[in-house]
Amino acid sequence: MCGFVGFIDENDQTYDHRATIVAMANAIAHRGPDSEGYFSDGRAALGFRRLAIIDLAGANQPLYNENRSLVLVFNGEVYNYRELRRQLAAAGHVFSTQGDAEVVLHGFEQWGEGVLDRLRGMFAFALYRPATGELFCARDAFGIKPLYYAVEGERILFGSEIKGLITHPRAHRSLNERRLAHWLCMEYLPDEETLFEGVRKLPAGHWLRWRDGRAECGRWFAPRFVPDASRSLEESAEAIEATLRESVAAHAIADVDVGCFLSAGVDSSLVAREAARIMEARTFTIGWGEGRFSELEAAATFARATGLPNEGCILGAEQFFASVPAVQYAMDEPLPNPSAVPLYHLCAMAAESVKVVLSGEGADELFGGYPYYQECLAFAPYMAVPVPVRRALGSAARRLPEGVRGRRFLMRGAHPLPERYIRLEYNFPWDEALALLSPELSRLCAEAPTPWELEAPLFAEIGAAAPDEVTAMQTADILTWMQQDILLKADKMSMAASLELRVPFLDREVFAVARTLPASRRVTRRETKPALRRAAARALPAATAARPKIGFTTPLAQWLREEPWATQVREVLNGDAARTFFRTDRLGALMDEHQRGVRSNMKKIWSAYCFLIWHEQYFG
């Protein structure tokens, strides 16, 4: 678990390549405070910052093969590295470390790109061939570890975080203004672009090759569900339990102390319970002084019932607001998900005691945990109604007052799944996002595709393989929301604290079980994650196994109605930067409505606020 940066620039020797790669690596020093290493040959430069987890003294990077014809920088963990090491040693490869990263180096020698299919773990890496100047990069199947790149003429920059790339003296730093409306709608960009013009993210399950001054990308993994109805619910639960137990054991391999994040939910509780079978698992929980939002007591009760040591802390409004600039800087791109702030503090607390934590991310996407998946079941019979009839009913419902029973159902039911996918207008509706922007930016963004036009190719690809709407929505979440929000937040907040966060649910063996579950084992009208909950019932207290999906709630909506926080936010929303990007009268109206209790505009207000705080960090 570490971070790396690099560039290839053989035609520009007017700056110091060695000093530049050191500066780029220093920009991400939080990812690896234990050691650093560099490679430079006048054409390319690689930099590495290490957080030592396995082979603490010996596995420093960059790594070289036997004849130094390949150079590797690697971020992540390979959980089956011992097995792969035995295979490669038997084939004649000579290892110089006891670490897991070296199997990627020799595996690429042995199998080429085929090594990717053999790796069980989370990773992003870059392999450079000095003799030819070729570069090969890849990212893990689910996008647990990030990888960014920027091509500028015949120069390529790449690394684990954007802040490392833009430290390069030739890097172009400007805001990707034409995508701002998309970001306001979804709180992330679902494709390869970022809010930094020219900086791209390599998608999960993809590789990148650079040679002869050109970049080429390809996909090596795509998530596909292949439901198998031959198993009973009980047999599915047994398979989940056995596979998760083995995955947790694999993810617990380390030469340092390992802990677990613990909420009151079923996912983290299952991971912590399985971890407790093989080690003394310290658990960490964060909560709020406002008890109705806090999971501290429920988590502590579970920990006591299962004999798990638990450390908790309470986060207040003052700490919350004070840390927003640090959170937005750590994220690289703005993220208005309020749960990023408590996660930032939770990681800092855990890092005082351990260097690795296990967490429950990914269970909802793989096993059907979000309540909005149930909406697909409610819409299923209505989708048989002819499209013109549904469109007419939707138009009529739009004219009804808000709150009328059935209004939302008819409005959303007028559209097929690709148009009503909840993440497309998660924060702002498209028209409202355009209206919120300054007139110049609104015109610029209006030239871009709408969110549903943007995602149409994705749903066309998914629809060809997904047998039902539940499966299609889960697959869309895995390819967009999980990558761009859930996992990015987990990586950036943990790395800001120099803490390694591992996700046992997002394991290739666990997915091999999850992908075979029929939709009815993933969600029903009454229950989310029925198969996973049945597995949990075998290991957890009944109240924990049956606990409904709540999400990490915060008191933020309440705080935005209180002083001094409401005034603090208003000042930012009415400042000079805000007037550059937004119609501040509309931002003020959102605050007025929220404070009067007319409606909760927390998500919209927080989106604009986080963008402005982020912009100050990088462009202010």
BAGUKOL-253687 format. One record per residue (C-alpha): x, y, z. Coordinates in steps of 0.5 Angstrom, whole numbers, plus 500, padded with zeros to 3 digits. Last residue first. Example, Ala and Ser with C-alpha at 12.3 -4.5 7.8 and 13.67 -1.06 7.14 Angstrom:
<vexvexs>
east | north | up
527 | 498 | 514
525 | 491 | 516
</vexvexs>
This chain:
<vexvexs>
east | north | up
485 | 560 | 490
486 | 554 | 484
487 | 548 | 488
485 | 549 | 495
480 | 555 | 493
477 | 550 | 488
476 | 545 | 494
472 | 550 | 498
468 | 552 | 492
466 | 545 | 490
465 | 543 | 497
460 | 549 | 498
456 | 548 | 492
455 | 540 | 493
453 | 542 | 501
448 | 547 | 499
445 | 541 | 494
445 | 536 | 499
443 | 540 | 504
437 | 542 | 501
431 | 540 | 506
425 | 543 | 504
421 | 549 | 507
424 | 548 | 514
426 | 556 | 514
433 | 554 | 514
433 | 550 | 508
428 | 554 | 504
433 | 560 | 505
439 | 556 | 504
436 | 554 | 497
434 | 561 | 496
441 | 564 | 497
444 | 559 | 492
439 | 561 | 487
441 | 569 | 488
449 | 566 | 488
448 | 565 | 481
454 | 560 | 480
461 | 560 | 478
465 | 567 | 478
460 | 569 | 483
462 | 563 | 488
469 | 565 | 487
467 | 572 | 490
463 | 570 | 496
456 | 569 | 497
456 | 561 | 497
462 | 562 | 502
459 | 567 | 506
453 | 563 | 507
456 | 557 | 509
459 | 561 | 515
453 | 564 | 516
449 | 557 | 517
455 | 554 | 521
455 | 560 | 526
449 | 558 | 528
444 | 553 | 526
440 | 551 | 520
446 | 548 | 516
447 | 544 | 523
441 | 540 | 522
442 | 538 | 515
449 | 536 | 517
447 | 532 | 523
450 | 526 | 519
448 | 519 | 516
452 | 513 | 514
448 | 509 | 511
441 | 506 | 513
441 | 499 | 510
436 | 495 | 515
439 | 491 | 521
437 | 484 | 520
444 | 481 | 521
445 | 486 | 527
439 | 485 | 531
440 | 477 | 530
446 | 477 | 533
452 | 475 | 528
455 | 469 | 525
449 | 465 | 522
445 | 470 | 521
450 | 474 | 517
449 | 468 | 512
442 | 469 | 512
443 | 477 | 511
448 | 476 | 505
442 | 472 | 502
437 | 477 | 503
441 | 483 | 501
435 | 488 | 501
429 | 486 | 504
421 | 486 | 503
420 | 487 | 496
426 | 483 | 495
433 | 484 | 493
440 | 480 | 492
437 | 473 | 493
431 | 475 | 488
436 | 477 | 483
439 | 470 | 482
446 | 469 | 486
451 | 467 | 481
455 | 474 | 481
455 | 474 | 489
459 | 467 | 489
465 | 469 | 484
465 | 476 | 487
467 | 473 | 493
473 | 470 | 490
475 | 476 | 486
475 | 480 | 492
471 | 486 | 493
468 | 484 | 500
474 | 483 | 503
476 | 491 | 503
482 | 493 | 505
484 | 500 | 508
492 | 502 | 509
493 | 508 | 513
498 | 514 | 512
492 | 518 | 515
491 | 522 | 508
491 | 515 | 505
485 | 513 | 509
481 | 519 | 507
484 | 518 | 499
482 | 510 | 499
476 | 510 | 502
473 | 516 | 498
475 | 513 | 492
472 | 507 | 493
465 | 510 | 495
465 | 515 | 490
468 | 515 | 483
469 | 507 | 483
462 | 505 | 487
458 | 510 | 484
460 | 508 | 477
462 | 501 | 474
459 | 498 | 481
453 | 502 | 481
452 | 501 | 473
452 | 493 | 475
448 | 494 | 481
443 | 498 | 476
443 | 492 | 471
442 | 487 | 476
436 | 490 | 479
433 | 491 | 472
433 | 484 | 469
437 | 479 | 465
444 | 484 | 465
448 | 482 | 459
446 | 486 | 453
443 | 491 | 458
450 | 493 | 461
453 | 495 | 454
447 | 499 | 452
447 | 502 | 460
454 | 504 | 459
452 | 507 | 452
446 | 511 | 455
450 | 514 | 461
452 | 521 | 457
445 | 521 | 454
442 | 520 | 461
447 | 525 | 464
445 | 530 | 459
450 | 531 | 453
455 | 537 | 453
453 | 544 | 450
449 | 546 | 456
455 | 546 | 460
458 | 552 | 456
451 | 556 | 456
451 | 554 | 463
458 | 557 | 464
457 | 563 | 461
450 | 564 | 465
453 | 563 | 471
451 | 556 | 474
445 | 555 | 478
440 | 554 | 472
444 | 549 | 469
444 | 545 | 475
437 | 546 | 475
436 | 543 | 468
440 | 537 | 470
436 | 535 | 476
441 | 537 | 482
444 | 532 | 487
443 | 525 | 485
441 | 527 | 478
444 | 521 | 474
445 | 517 | 480
438 | 515 | 481
437 | 511 | 474
431 | 514 | 471
433 | 515 | 464
437 | 509 | 463
432 | 505 | 467
426 | 507 | 462
422 | 513 | 463
415 | 514 | 465
415 | 510 | 471
419 | 516 | 474
413 | 521 | 474
408 | 516 | 475
412 | 513 | 482
413 | 520 | 484
406 | 522 | 484
403 | 516 | 487
401 | 520 | 493
401 | 527 | 492
407 | 530 | 496
409 | 535 | 491
402 | 538 | 488
400 | 535 | 481
403 | 538 | 474
408 | 533 | 474
403 | 527 | 475
400 | 529 | 468
406 | 529 | 464
408 | 522 | 468
401 | 519 | 466
402 | 521 | 458
409 | 518 | 458
406 | 512 | 461
401 | 511 | 456
406 | 513 | 450
411 | 507 | 453
405 | 502 | 453
404 | 499 | 460
409 | 493 | 461
414 | 497 | 465
408 | 498 | 470
409 | 490 | 472
417 | 491 | 474
416 | 498 | 477
416 | 496 | 484
421 | 491 | 483
426 | 496 | 480
424 | 500 | 486
427 | 495 | 491
434 | 497 | 488
433 | 504 | 491
433 | 500 | 498
441 | 499 | 497
444 | 493 | 499
444 | 488 | 493
449 | 483 | 494
455 | 486 | 490
453 | 493 | 490
452 | 493 | 498
457 | 489 | 500
463 | 493 | 496
465 | 497 | 502
465 | 493 | 509
472 | 495 | 512
479 | 492 | 514
484 | 496 | 517
492 | 497 | 516
497 | 501 | 520
494 | 500 | 527
494 | 504 | 533
494 | 512 | 532
492 | 510 | 525
485 | 508 | 527
484 | 515 | 530
486 | 519 | 523
482 | 514 | 519
476 | 515 | 523
477 | 523 | 522
477 | 522 | 515
471 | 518 | 515
467 | 523 | 519
469 | 528 | 513
468 | 523 | 507
461 | 522 | 510
458 | 528 | 508
459 | 526 | 500
460 | 533 | 497
467 | 530 | 493
471 | 535 | 490
477 | 532 | 486
484 | 531 | 489
480 | 528 | 495
486 | 530 | 500
484 | 537 | 498
477 | 536 | 500
478 | 533 | 506
483 | 538 | 509
478 | 544 | 507
473 | 540 | 510
476 | 539 | 517
474 | 545 | 520
467 | 544 | 519
467 | 537 | 522
471 | 539 | 528
466 | 545 | 530
460 | 541 | 528
462 | 535 | 533
465 | 528 | 532
465 | 523 | 538
470 | 518 | 538
470 | 510 | 539
475 | 504 | 540
472 | 497 | 540
475 | 491 | 543
471 | 485 | 540
468 | 480 | 545
462 | 479 | 541
457 | 481 | 545
461 | 487 | 547
463 | 489 | 540
455 | 489 | 538
453 | 493 | 544
459 | 498 | 542
457 | 498 | 535
449 | 500 | 537
452 | 505 | 542
456 | 509 | 537
452 | 509 | 531
450 | 516 | 532
445 | 520 | 528
439 | 520 | 533
445 | 521 | 539
447 | 528 | 536
454 | 528 | 540
456 | 524 | 533
459 | 518 | 532
466 | 514 | 530
467 | 507 | 531
474 | 503 | 531
475 | 496 | 532
481 | 492 | 535
481 | 485 | 532
485 | 480 | 536
487 | 475 | 530
484 | 469 | 526
476 | 468 | 529
476 | 476 | 530
477 | 477 | 523
470 | 474 | 521
467 | 478 | 526
470 | 484 | 524
468 | 483 | 517
461 | 481 | 519
460 | 487 | 523
463 | 491 | 517
457 | 489 | 513
451 | 488 | 517
451 | 495 | 520
452 | 498 | 527
459 | 501 | 524
465 | 498 | 525
472 | 499 | 522
477 | 493 | 523
484 | 493 | 525
491 | 490 | 523
497 | 490 | 526
504 | 490 | 522
507 | 484 | 518
501 | 483 | 514
496 | 478 | 512
489 | 480 | 514
486 | 480 | 507
487 | 473 | 506
483 | 471 | 512
478 | 476 | 511
477 | 473 | 504
477 | 466 | 507
471 | 468 | 511
468 | 471 | 506
468 | 465 | 502
465 | 460 | 507
460 | 465 | 509
458 | 467 | 502
457 | 459 | 500
453 | 458 | 506
448 | 463 | 505
447 | 461 | 498
446 | 454 | 500
441 | 456 | 505
437 | 461 | 499
437 | 454 | 495
442 | 453 | 489
440 | 452 | 482
438 | 459 | 481
444 | 461 | 478
445 | 468 | 476
451 | 470 | 471
452 | 477 | 473
458 | 481 | 469
463 | 485 | 472
468 | 487 | 466
476 | 486 | 467
482 | 486 | 462
479 | 493 | 458
484 | 497 | 454
488 | 503 | 453
493 | 506 | 448
497 | 512 | 449
502 | 515 | 444
509 | 518 | 444
512 | 511 | 441
509 | 507 | 446
505 | 508 | 452
500 | 502 | 454
494 | 503 | 459
490 | 497 | 462
483 | 497 | 465
479 | 493 | 470
477 | 500 | 474
478 | 506 | 469
484 | 510 | 468
483 | 517 | 471
484 | 523 | 466
487 | 529 | 467
487 | 534 | 461
482 | 539 | 464
482 | 538 | 472
475 | 536 | 474
476 | 529 | 472
475 | 525 | 465
475 | 518 | 465
467 | 517 | 465
462 | 517 | 471
464 | 525 | 473
463 | 525 | 480
457 | 529 | 485
452 | 526 | 480
448 | 532 | 478
453 | 538 | 480
459 | 534 | 477
455 | 534 | 470
454 | 541 | 471
461 | 542 | 472
463 | 538 | 466
465 | 544 | 461
469 | 548 | 466
475 | 543 | 467
479 | 547 | 471
486 | 549 | 469
493 | 546 | 471
497 | 544 | 465
503 | 540 | 467
510 | 542 | 465
513 | 544 | 472
510 | 537 | 475
507 | 538 | 481
500 | 537 | 477
501 | 530 | 477
502 | 529 | 484
496 | 533 | 486
492 | 528 | 481
494 | 522 | 486
496 | 515 | 485
501 | 517 | 479
502 | 518 | 471
505 | 524 | 467
505 | 523 | 459
509 | 527 | 454
509 | 527 | 447
504 | 532 | 446
501 | 533 | 453
498 | 526 | 456
495 | 526 | 463
494 | 520 | 467
491 | 518 | 474
491 | 511 | 477
486 | 510 | 484
486 | 503 | 488
480 | 500 | 489
478 | 500 | 482
474 | 494 | 482
478 | 490 | 477
485 | 493 | 479
488 | 498 | 475
494 | 497 | 470
500 | 501 | 467
505 | 499 | 462
510 | 504 | 459
515 | 503 | 453
521 | 507 | 453
524 | 501 | 449
531 | 499 | 453
528 | 502 | 459
522 | 498 | 460
517 | 501 | 465
512 | 498 | 469
506 | 502 | 472
502 | 499 | 478
495 | 500 | 481
492 | 495 | 485
487 | 491 | 490
488 | 484 | 490
488 | 477 | 487
492 | 477 | 481
492 | 472 | 476
487 | 475 | 471
492 | 481 | 471
498 | 476 | 470
495 | 475 | 463
498 | 482 | 461
505 | 479 | 460
505 | 472 | 463
512 | 470 | 465
515 | 477 | 465
509 | 480 | 467
509 | 475 | 473
516 | 477 | 475
514 | 484 | 476
507 | 483 | 479
510 | 477 | 483
515 | 483 | 486
509 | 487 | 489
508 | 481 | 494
514 | 482 | 499
519 | 477 | 501
525 | 481 | 496
530 | 479 | 491
526 | 474 | 487
529 | 469 | 482
525 | 467 | 476
526 | 460 | 474
519 | 457 | 472
519 | 454 | 479
520 | 461 | 482
514 | 463 | 478
509 | 458 | 481
512 | 459 | 488
511 | 466 | 488
504 | 466 | 485
502 | 462 | 491
505 | 467 | 496
502 | 473 | 492
495 | 471 | 493
493 | 477 | 497
496 | 482 | 492
496 | 488 | 496
496 | 496 | 493
501 | 501 | 490
506 | 498 | 485
512 | 502 | 482
516 | 497 | 477
522 | 497 | 473
524 | 492 | 467
530 | 490 | 464
534 | 490 | 470
537 | 484 | 469
534 | 480 | 474
527 | 484 | 475
527 | 491 | 478
523 | 494 | 484
522 | 501 | 485
521 | 500 | 491
522 | 498 | 498
521 | 491 | 499
526 | 489 | 504
525 | 492 | 511
518 | 491 | 512
517 | 485 | 508
509 | 486 | 508
506 | 493 | 511
511 | 498 | 509
507 | 505 | 507
512 | 507 | 501
513 | 513 | 497
515 | 512 | 490
518 | 516 | 484
519 | 514 | 477
522 | 518 | 472
523 | 517 | 464
527 | 519 | 458
533 | 522 | 462
534 | 515 | 466
531 | 516 | 472
529 | 512 | 478
527 | 514 | 485
525 | 511 | 492
522 | 513 | 498
521 | 510 | 505
516 | 510 | 511
512 | 516 | 510
508 | 513 | 504
501 | 515 | 502
502 | 522 | 506
508 | 523 | 502
504 | 525 | 496
506 | 531 | 494
513 | 529 | 496
513 | 524 | 490
512 | 530 | 485
517 | 534 | 488
522 | 528 | 488
520 | 527 | 480
522 | 534 | 479
528 | 534 | 482
530 | 528 | 478
528 | 530 | 471
531 | 537 | 472
528 | 542 | 467
530 | 544 | 460
531 | 536 | 458
524 | 536 | 454
524 | 531 | 448
524 | 524 | 452
519 | 526 | 457
516 | 520 | 460
513 | 521 | 467
512 | 518 | 474
508 | 518 | 481
507 | 513 | 486
503 | 511 | 492
503 | 506 | 498
500 | 500 | 500
</vexvexs>
